[in-house]
Amino acid sequence: MKQILLITDGCSNVGVSPVIAAAQAQAEGVAVNVIGVIDHGELGVLGSEEIREIAAAGGGMSRIVNSEQLSHTVQMMTRKTVNATIQHAVGKELQSILGISQLEQLPPEKRAEVVQVIDNMSETTSLRVALLIDASASMKPKLAAVREAIHDLLLSLRARSGVSELAVFHFPSTKSSDQELEMDHGWTNQLANVNKMFYKINMKGTTPTGPALLQTLQFVTEKPFSPKTTEEGMLSDYVV
């Protein structure tokens, strides 16, 4: 099971629309979940709208939080999306076998058994989370909260009985002004060592959320990853 978890303030301002990029991800079977850490005022309103639109297009969930709520929300989001994905798959099986589409249509005792199966699968199924962090200048005041949230996410993933792997990206690149995305770590299940990298991230520059999403998708779908790939090239790769 693969998903992209985007942490952003929703103020994209460079490149292809992140809504279009998220739709491309859903077409490839990768859910895009978005946690928005927003400001007050007009920027906060616009950011909230973009965050909800990205998640809707990406077939995922969105949550709008302040910095104090971020840590708990990251853990909750990951678990809820895994559970929802498995429940959807189980629902399709029920429709195929029994001709019903809702758990509520089952007798209570059978319903309890299916719910238990879903809970067990949520803990044991293999999971890959590509964490995509908005490291633009507007996110700088929220960096401490982002670090704390990622630390708690790592603890949550390590507590699962199934194999959990994490890949980490941030945007824009802090190494090159002509790259939208920077990979901090490829897929790893050595989660105890990942937390150290987040002290190297320096917030700066613009917010190329759409291009960063497309490039992260390129990695998740195991197409050759190159931060220099053009938007046009990636979009043509993902036309369905």
Phi, psi and omega per residue, in radians:
M1 nan 2.269 -3.070
K2 -2.159 2.476 3.046
Q3 -2.624 2.702 3.011
I4 -1.862 2.276 3.085
L5 -2.007 1.924 -3.095
L6 -1.738 2.237 3.020
I7 -1.956 2.073 -3.010
T8 -2.721 2.946 2.998
D9 -1.761 0.075 3.035
G10 1.333 0.312 -3.080
C11 -1.886 0.969 3.133
S12 -1.167 2.542 -3.092
N13 -2.606 0.227 -3.131
V14 -2.456 2.335 2.954
G15 1.434 -2.886 -3.087
V16 -1.028 2.621 3.130
S17 -1.069 2.346 3.078
P18 -1.137 -0.393 3.080
V19 -1.176 -0.754 3.082
I20 -1.114 -0.742 3.129
A21 -1.087 -0.716 3.126
A22 -1.145 -0.658 3.093
A23 -1.105 -0.648 3.073
Q24 -1.094 -0.699 3.132
A25 -1.103 -0.792 3.134
Q26 -1.070 -0.677 3.117
A27 -1.081 -0.467 3.118
E28 -1.605 0.089 3.100
G29 1.426 0.351 3.130
V30 -2.010 2.023 3.128
A31 -1.298 2.495 3.067
V32 -1.973 1.979 3.079
N33 -1.834 2.472 -3.017
V34 -2.259 2.250 2.996
I35 -1.957 2.101 -3.104
G36 -1.757 2.186 3.041
V37 -1.899 1.732 -2.881
I38 -1.916 2.866 3.054
D39 -1.691 2.999 3.047
H40 -1.476 2.935 3.070
G41 1.501 -2.859 -3.039
E42 -1.076 -0.725 3.125
L43 -1.051 -0.675 3.115
G44 -1.140 -0.692 3.123
V45 -1.133 -0.832 3.135
L46 -1.122 -0.706 3.114
G47 -1.093 -0.727 3.136
S48 -1.084 -0.722 3.127
E49 -1.088 -0.785 -3.131
E50 -1.109 -0.724 -3.132
I51 -1.059 -0.801 3.129
R52 -1.129 -0.675 -3.130
E53 -1.184 -0.672 3.119
I54 -1.087 -0.852 -3.111
A55 -1.117 -0.715 3.135
A56 -1.097 -0.761 3.135
A57 -1.188 -0.553 -3.110
G58 -1.548 0.096 3.119
G59 1.155 0.440 -3.099
G60 -2.062 -2.826 3.140
M61 -1.964 2.745 3.054
S62 -2.313 2.590 3.041
R63 -2.435 2.377 3.070
I64 -1.837 2.141 -3.049
V65 -2.389 2.865 2.916
N66 -1.646 3.050 -3.051
S67 -1.026 -0.634 -3.084
E68 -1.193 -0.470 -3.105
Q69 -1.582 -0.153 -2.938
L70 -1.080 -0.789 -3.044
S71 -1.016 -0.898 -3.140
H72 -1.102 -0.656 -3.057
T73 -1.171 -0.665 3.132
V74 -1.057 -0.807 3.099
Q75 -1.072 -0.852 -3.092
M76 -1.073 -0.744 -3.104
M77 -1.060 -0.804 -3.113
T78 -1.068 -0.823 -3.111
R79 -1.156 -0.726 -3.096
K80 -1.171 -0.662 -3.115
T81 -1.240 -0.640 3.060
V82 -1.088 -0.823 -3.126
N83 -1.077 -0.753 -3.124
A84 -1.130 -0.687 3.131
T85 -1.122 -0.767 3.126
I86 -1.164 -0.713 3.125
Q87 -1.074 -0.676 3.106
H88 -1.110 -0.752 3.134
A89 -1.126 -0.742 3.109
V90 -1.111 -0.684 3.104
G91 -1.049 -0.688 3.105
K92 -1.133 -0.657 3.104
E93 -1.168 -0.728 3.108
L94 -1.074 -0.697 3.121
Q95 -1.111 -0.720 -3.105
S96 -1.211 -0.725 -3.027
I97 -1.522 -0.791 -2.997
L98 -1.904 -0.168 -3.136
G99 1.348 0.354 3.087
I100 -2.125 2.663 -3.064
S101 -2.022 -0.161 -3.089
Q102 -2.174 2.426 3.092
L103 -1.023 -0.567 -3.095
E104 -1.106 -0.297 3.141
Q105 -1.415 -0.204 3.110
L106 -1.409 2.680 2.985
P107 -1.057 2.612 -3.049
P108 -0.880 -0.754 -3.085
E109 -1.196 -0.663 3.102
K110 -1.233 -0.646 3.110
R111 -1.054 -0.758 3.135
A112 -1.087 -0.657 3.123
E113 -1.147 -0.752 -3.126
V114 -1.156 -0.729 3.111
V115 -1.052 -0.687 3.109
Q116 -1.122 -0.697 3.090
V117 -1.084 -0.767 3.135
I118 -1.073 -0.783 3.137
D119 -1.073 -0.754 -3.138
N120 -1.137 -0.747 3.131
M121 -1.138 -0.603 3.125
S122 -1.074 -0.581 -3.123
E123 -1.509 -0.464 -2.982
T124 -1.839 -0.371 -3.113
T125 -1.172 2.577 3.104
S126 -1.193 2.464 -3.046
L127 -2.369 2.321 3.011
R128 -2.122 2.168 3.126
V129 -2.063 2.084 3.011
A130 -1.644 1.909 -3.098
L131 -1.569 2.125 -3.087
L132 -2.048 2.015 -2.996
I133 -1.912 2.187 3.020
D134 -1.267 1.935 -3.132
A135 -1.957 0.513 3.121
S136 -1.313 2.958 -3.058
A137 -1.041 -0.600 -3.096
S138 -1.202 -0.291 3.130
M139 -1.604 -0.095 -3.026
K140 -0.963 -0.759 -3.136
P141 -1.134 -0.255 -3.075
K142 -1.772 0.098 -3.026
L143 -1.048 -0.745 -3.123
A144 -1.064 -0.715 3.127
A145 -1.170 -0.650 3.113
V146 -1.112 -0.763 3.125
R147 -1.063 -0.759 3.134
E148 -1.119 -0.718 -3.131
A149 -1.124 -0.714 3.141
I150 -1.164 -0.665 3.079
H151 -1.035 -0.781 -3.139
D152 -1.209 -0.602 3.073
L153 -1.084 -0.736 3.126
L154 -1.071 -0.747 3.108
L155 -1.076 -0.717 -3.130
S156 -1.137 -0.751 3.138
L157 -1.165 -0.686 3.141
R158 -1.169 -0.414 -3.124
A159 -1.392 -0.257 3.121
R160 -1.229 2.615 3.093
S161 -1.447 -0.422 3.076
G162 -1.389 2.907 3.113
V163 -1.229 2.204 3.092
S164 -2.090 2.234 3.098
E165 -2.160 2.530 -3.099
L166 -2.243 2.397 2.932
A167 -2.137 2.547 -3.005
V168 -2.255 2.332 3.103
F169 -2.353 2.701 2.941
H170 -2.416 2.761 -3.132
F171 -2.507 2.573 -0.095
P172 -1.285 2.957 3.131
S173 -1.093 2.430 3.076
T174 -1.629 -0.050 -3.122
K175 -1.738 -0.528 -3.058
S176 -2.461 2.305 -3.105
S177 -1.287 -0.245 -3.117
D178 -1.794 0.257 3.099
Q179 -2.092 2.342 3.141
E180 -1.399 -0.546 -2.956
L181 -2.238 2.549 3.058
E182 -2.271 2.253 3.085
M183 -1.493 2.168 3.100
D184 -1.585 -0.561 -3.136
H185 -2.835 2.347 3.021
G186 -1.352 -3.039 -3.088
W187 -0.986 2.252 3.090
T188 -2.598 2.524 2.972
N189 -1.867 0.117 3.057
Q190 -1.532 1.192 -2.935
L191 -1.228 -0.367 -3.122
A192 -1.132 -0.412 -3.065
N193 -1.665 -0.169 -3.008
V194 -1.304 -0.570 -2.995
N195 -1.039 -0.483 -3.058
K196 -1.104 -0.519 -3.026
M197 -1.166 -0.393 -2.994
F198 -1.305 -0.125 3.082
Y199 -1.516 -0.021 3.129
K200 -1.685 -0.216 -3.040
I201 -1.354 2.212 3.071
N202 -1.997 2.118 -3.125
M203 -1.259 2.309 3.097
K204 -2.917 2.855 2.892
G205 1.342 -2.785 -3.039
T206 -1.495 -3.026 -3.043
T207 -2.229 1.439 -3.135
P208 -1.523 1.115 -3.025
T209 -1.085 -0.772 -3.123
G210 -1.062 -0.960 3.091
P211 -1.002 -0.670 3.127
A212 -1.129 -0.694 3.085
L213 -1.097 -0.761 3.139
L214 -1.095 -0.723 -3.126
Q215 -1.233 -0.611 3.057
T216 -1.152 -0.708 3.078
L217 -1.059 -0.695 3.112
Q218 -1.003 -0.701 3.113
F219 -1.244 -0.809 -3.076
V220 -1.092 -0.653 -3.133
T221 -1.486 0.117 3.007
E222 1.130 0.579 2.930
K223 -1.554 2.679 -3.095
P224 -0.910 2.149 -3.054
F225 -1.542 2.220 3.061
S226 -2.536 2.026 3.138
P227 -1.071 -0.270 -3.094
K228 -1.643 -0.019 3.115
T229 -1.026 2.390 -3.094
T230 -1.335 2.728 3.081
E231 -1.024 -0.758 -3.086
E232 -1.077 -0.729 -3.140
G233 -1.116 -0.736 -3.108
M234 -1.217 -0.697 -3.135
L235 -1.127 -0.661 3.106
S236 -1.178 -0.567 3.077
D237 -1.089 -0.576 -2.987
Y238 -1.821 0.148 3.076
V239 -1.151 2.244 -3.077
V240 -1.837 nan nan
